[in-house]
Amino acid sequence: MLKKYWKKIGMLILIIACVFNVMCKLVNKVSLNKEMLDSAQYIFSQENENVKNNT
């Protein structure tokens, strides 16, 4: 019986794995707004350090 359905079972497992992979990536995605704020804070802190070091 397994011989008859092995392709369908394999495709089902593959589809479930792909859906699970996409869902994990969507759940763990960092928002663009948070990423931009973190980048701006990092650049601001680096500029402040440069000003302190130059004076």
C-alpha positions in Angstrom: 0.0 0.0 0.0 2.9 2.4 0.8 4.3 1.7 -2.7 1.1 3.1 -4.3 1.1 6.4 -2.3 4.7 7.2 -1.7 4.8 10.1 -4.2 1.7 11.7 -2.6 3.1 11.2 0.9 6.4 12.7 -0.1 4.8 15.8 -1.7 2.6 16.3 1.4 5.7 16.2 3.6 7.5 18.6 1.3 4.5 21.1 1.2 4.2 21.0 5.0 7.9 21.6 5.4 7.8 24.6 3.1 4.8 26.1 4.8 6.4 25.6 8.2 9.6 27.3 6.9 7.8 30.3 5.5 5.7 30.7 8.7 8.8 30.6 10.9 10.5 33.3 8.8 7.4 35.5 8.9 7.0 35.1 12.7 10.7 35.9 13.4 10.9 38.8 11.0 12.1 42.1 12.5 10.0 45.1 11.5 11.6 47.7 9.2 10.7 50.5 11.6 12.6 48.8 14.5 15.6 48.1 12.2 15.7 51.7 11.1 15.5 53.0 14.6 18.3 50.7 15.8 20.5 51.8 12.9 19.8 55.5 13.6 20.7 55.0 17.3 23.9 53.2 16.4 25.0 55.9 13.9 24.1 58.6 16.5 26.2 56.9 19.2 29.1 56.5 16.8 29.0 60.2 15.9 28.9 61.1 19.5 32.0 58.9 20.3 33.9 60.5 17.4 33.1 64.0 18.6 34.2 63.1 22.1 37.4 61.6 20.8 38.3 64.6 18.6 37.9 67.2 21.4 
